Amino acid sequence: MAVFKVDTSTAFVFVAVPPVLKVANRQTGEIATDRETGARMMTVGLTIADEGEANLYTVSVPETGISDGLGIGMPVAVTGLKARDWENEFNGQKRHGISFRAAAVTSLVPVTAQG
C-alpha cells in the first residue's frame, strides 16, 4: 500500500476529539501498539483547516508522541503526518479507505497557560 506525507505547514490544526487509547481488537479489548517501539497507540481527532477548507481526521499517534493535557479546541503542531491507503475483507465484504498516522501531536499552548 502507498504511503504519502501530508504537509500541514500552512494549515491551522486543532484538537476536535481528545486522545484515547487505540483498540486493536474490540472483542478482547487489546490495545494497539507501535510495531517498531512497542509504545501504546492513541487516536486523536484533528481538524485541519487550510485554503478555506477544514476537515476532521482521526490520526493514530504513539502515546509517547502526545502532549499532556490536549483538549478540544487546542491548537497543535503535527509532526510526521502520513496517509496510507488500506483495503481488507470482512465477512465477505471488501472495505477500503485512508488511515492517518503521525509521530507526534504537540500543544501550541504554552505550558504555563495550560494550568
NUDRENZA-460488 format. One record per residue: y, x, z of N, C-alpha, C, CB in turn; residue in one letter. Coordinates in steps of 0.05 Angstrom, whole numbers, padded with zeros to 5 digits, always signed. Atoms other than C-alpha are relative to their C-alpha. Glycine has a CB too. Example, Ala and Ser with C-alpha at 12.3 -4.5 7.8 and 13.67 -1.06 7.14 Angstrom:
BEGIN
-00024+00018+00000-00090+00246+00156+00024+00018+00000+00001-00020+00025A -00024-00016-00001-00021+00273+00143+00022-00015+00014+00009+00009-00029S 
//
This chain:
BEGIN
-00024+00017+00000+00000+00000+00000+00025+00018+00000+00000-00019+00024M -00024-00015+00002+00070+00023-00015+00017-00002+00026+00017-00010-00024A -00019-00001-00022+00120+00044+00039+00027+00008-00010-00010+00021+00022V -00027-00005+00010+00195+00042+00028+00019+00004+00024+00010-00023-00017F -00021-00004-00020+00252+00070+00070+00021-00022-00003+00013+00028-00002K -00020+00020+00000+00304+00018+00089+00026+00012+00011-00008-00026+00017V -00026-00012-00008+00377+00042+00092+00017-00020+00014+00014+00011-00025D -00017+00018-00016+00416+00009+00148+00027+00013+00006-00014-00008+00026T -00024-00015-00006+00474+00059+00146+00026-00016-00003+00001+00025-00017S -00024+00016+00004+00525+00007+00122-00002-00027+00013+00007-00002-00029T +00006+00026-00011+00495-00052+00159+00009-00003+00029-00029-00007-00003A -00004+00007-00028+00513-00086+00225-00027-00011+00009+00023-00021+00004F +00027+00007-00010+00447-00092+00264+00002-00009+00029-00020+00023-00004V +00000+00008-00028+00438-00132+00328-00026-00014+00007+00024-00018+00006F +00025+00012-00010+00382-00159+00371+00002-00030-00002-00006+00009+00029V +00002+00029+00001+00363-00231+00355-00022-00010+00019-00005-00010-00028A +00023+00007-00018+00297-00232+00395-00006+00025+00016-00025-00011-00016V +00006-00024-00016+00287-00183+00454-00028+00010-00005+00004-00007+00029P +00026-00013+00005+00229-00134+00450-00022-00012+00019+00002+00030+00005P +00023+00008-00015+00160-00156+00472-00024+00017-00009-00007-00031-00003V +00024-00015+00008+00092-00122+00471-00013-00014-00024-00020+00002+00023L +00013+00010+00024+00057-00129+00404-00030-00004+00005+00004+00019-00024K +00029+00007-00005-00011-00164+00409-00015+00007-00026-00003-00030+00007V +00017-00008+00022-00064-00133+00364-00022-00021-00005-00013+00027+00004A +00021+00020+00002-00117-00186+00378+00006-00023+00018-00028+00013+00007N -00008+00023-00016-00096-00255+00400-00023-00012+00017+00010-00022-00018R +00023+00011-00015-00167-00274+00423-00005+00016+00025-00025+00001-00018Q +00005-00017-00023-00174-00214+00470+00025+00007+00016-00015+00025-00008T -00025-00008-00013-00100-00202+00486+00005+00030-00002-00001-00008+00029G -00003-00029+00004-00108-00129+00464+00028+00006-00010-00022+00011-00018E -00027-00008+00009-00040-00095+00457-00003+00021-00021+00016+00011+00025I +00000-00020+00022-00027-00056+00393+00011+00026+00010+00018-00010-00024A -00009-00027-00007-00019+00019+00399+00005+00015-00026-00021+00015+00017T -00006-00018+00022+00010+00072+00353-00024+00018-00005+00026+00017+00006D +00024-00016+00007-00047+00106+00316+00004+00030+00004-00008-00006-00029R -00005-00029-00003-00014+00174+00320+00005+00009+00029+00024+00008-00017E -00007-00009-00027+00013+00177+00391-00014-00015+00022+00030-00004+00003T +00013+00016-00021-00025+00122+00428+00020-00017+00016-00015+00018+00018G -00020+00016-00014+00041+00091+00452-00004-00029-00006+00028+00009-00008A +00001+00029+00005+00041+00016+00461+00022-00008-00019+00003-00016+00027R -00019+00009+00020+00076-00021+00405+00015-00025+00011-00014-00006-00026M -00017+00023-00007+00132-00071+00414+00009-00013-00026+00025+00008+00017M -00014+00013+00022+00163-00122+00367+00027-00009+00010-00016-00024-00012T -00027+00009-00007+00237-00137+00366+00011-00014-00025+00018+00024+00008V -00013+00015+00023+00275-00188+00323+00028+00011-00004+00000-00030+00006G -00026-00011+00006+00334-00156+00289+00013-00016-00022-00002+00030-00008L -00016+00011+00021+00389-00188+00249+00014+00023-00013+00019-00023+00010T -00012-00021+00015+00412-00141+00195+00019-00013-00020-00021+00019-00015I -00021+00012+00017+00478-00160+00162+00013+00022-00017+00021-00015+00017A -00012-00020+00018+00504-00123+00101+00008-00014-00026-00020+00024-00006D -00010+00010+00026+00544-00140+00038+00000-00031+00000-00018+00011-00022E -00003+00029-00001+00557-00212+00060-00025-00016+00004+00013-00009-00025G +00025+00014-00004+00485-00229+00075-00013+00010+00026-00019+00005-00024E +00013-00007-00024+00446-00230+00140-00029-00011+00000+00015-00009+00025A +00028+00008-00002+00370-00233+00151-00012+00008+00026-00015+00011-00024N +00014-00007-00024+00324-00234+00210-00026+00014-00007-00006-00026+00017L +00024-00016+00005+00268-00182+00211-00014+00004+00027+00006+00027-00014Y +00016-00008-00023+00212-00173+00261-00010+00028-00005-00024-00020+00005T +00005-00029+00004+00205-00098+00270-00018+00010+00022+00027+00016-00001V +00018-00013-00020+00148-00060+00304+00011+00027+00006-00029+00002-00012S -00012-00025-00010+00171-00001+00346-00018+00010+00023+00029-00003+00009V +00014-00010-00024+00133+00045+00394+00017-00005+00025-00006+00031-00004P -00014+00006-00026+00151+00028+00466+00019+00022+00007-00021-00005+00022E -00017-00023-00007+00179+00098+00474+00026+00001-00016-00016+00026-00004T -00024+00001+00017+00230+00083+00419+00019-00023+00005-00008+00000-00029G -00016+00023-00007+00260+00022+00452+00019+00007+00023-00017-00025+00007I -00020-00004-00021+00325+00029+00492-00005-00021+00022+00029-00002-00011S +00002+00018-00023+00323-00002+00562+00022-00022-00003+00004+00015+00026D -00019+00021-00002+00357-00069+00570+00009-00013-00026+00023+00010+00014G -00009+00013+00025+00360-00093+00498+00000-00030+00004-00017+00009-00024L -00002+00029-00003+00385-00165+00498+00011-00012-00025+00017-00007+00024G -00009+00016+00024+00404-00219+00449+00030+00006-00005-00004-00030+00005I -00027-00005+00009+00467-00202+00410+00009+00029+00003+00018-00017+00015G -00007-00027-00004+00467-00129+00429+00000+00016-00026-00018+00013+00021M +00000-00017+00024+00488-00082+00372-00018+00024+00005+00029+00009-00007P +00019-00022-00002+00435-00029+00358+00001+00017-00025-00028-00011+00005V +00005-00018+00022+00420+00031+00314-00030+00000-00004+00011+00029+00005A +00029+00000+00007+00353+00032+00278-00006+00027-00013-00008-00024-00019V +00008-00026+00011+00320+00099+00265-00026-00002-00015-00002+00021+00023T +00025-00002+00015+00268+00109+00211-00012-00027-00008-00020+00015+00016G +00010+00026+00007+00263+00037+00188-00015+00001-00027+00022-00021-00002L +00016+00000+00025+00208+00028+00135-00012-00028-00004-00022+00021+00001K +00013+00025+00008+00180-00032+00098-00026+00007-00014+00018-00017-00019A +00026-00005+00012+00107-00036+00078-00012-00027-00008-00020+00014+00021R +00013+00025+00009+00073-00089+00036-00029+00000+00010+00001-00002-00031D +00027+00003-00011+00007-00116+00062-00014-00024-00013+00000-00003+00030W +00016+00022+00011-00049-00161+00039-00026-00001+00016-00005+00003-00030E +00026+00002-00012-00111-00188+00074-00012-00027-00006+00003+00003+00031N +00014+00026+00004-00162-00244+00071-00010-00009+00027-00023+00003-00021E +00008+00011-00025-00174-00290+00129-00010-00029-00005+00024-00001+00021F +00013+00026+00005-00222-00350+00127+00001-00007-00029+00014-00021+00017N +00001+00005+00029-00226-00343+00052+00026-00003-00014-00016-00024-00005G -00027+00003+00012-00151-00346+00041+00014+00027+00000+00016-00020+00015Q -00015-00025+00002-00112-00286+00015+00028-00005+00010+00000+00010-00029K -00027+00001-00011-00047-00272+00051+00013+00026-00007+00001-00006+00031R -00014-00025+00005+00007-00221+00036+00029-00003+00010+00000+00006-00031H -00028+00000-00010+00076-00201+00060+00010+00028+00002+00001-00014+00027G -00013-00025-00005+00121-00145+00082+00003+00004+00030+00027+00003-00015I -00004-00006-00029+00119-00113+00151+00021+00022+00002-00027+00008+00013S -00021-00019-00006+00174-00071+00182-00006+00016+00025+00028-00014+00002F +00005-00018-00023+00168-00011+00228+00023+00020+00002-00027+00014-00003R -00020-00020-00004+00219+00035+00259-00009+00020+00022+00027-00013+00009A +00006-00020-00020+00215+00099+00300+00014-00007+00026+00008+00028-00009A -00016+00006-00024+00269+00074+00348+00020-00022-00005+00013+00025+00011A -00022+00019+00000+00317+00018+00364+00016+00006+00025-00010-00031+00000V -00016-00011-00021+00374+00044+00405+00026-00016+00004+00007+00030-00005T -00024+00015-00006+00430+00007+00440+00025+00015-00007+00001-00008+00030S -00026-00012+00005+00501+00020+00416+00020-00006+00022+00011-00010-00027L -00017+00007-00023+00529-00008+00481-00001+00023+00020-00008-00026+00013V +00001-00022-00020+00550+00048+00529-00016-00007+00025+00028+00009+00008P +00017+00005-00023+00502+00055+00588+00016-00012+00023-00013+00027+00009V -00015+00010-00022+00558+00042+00638+00008-00029-00003+00026+00016+00003T -00007+00028+00005+00574-00025+00605-00024-00018+00003+00012-00002-00028A +00024+00016-00002+00502-00049+00609-00004-00010+00029-00024+00015-00009Q +00000+00007-00027+00509-00052+00684-00025+00000+00014+00011-00024+00003G 
//
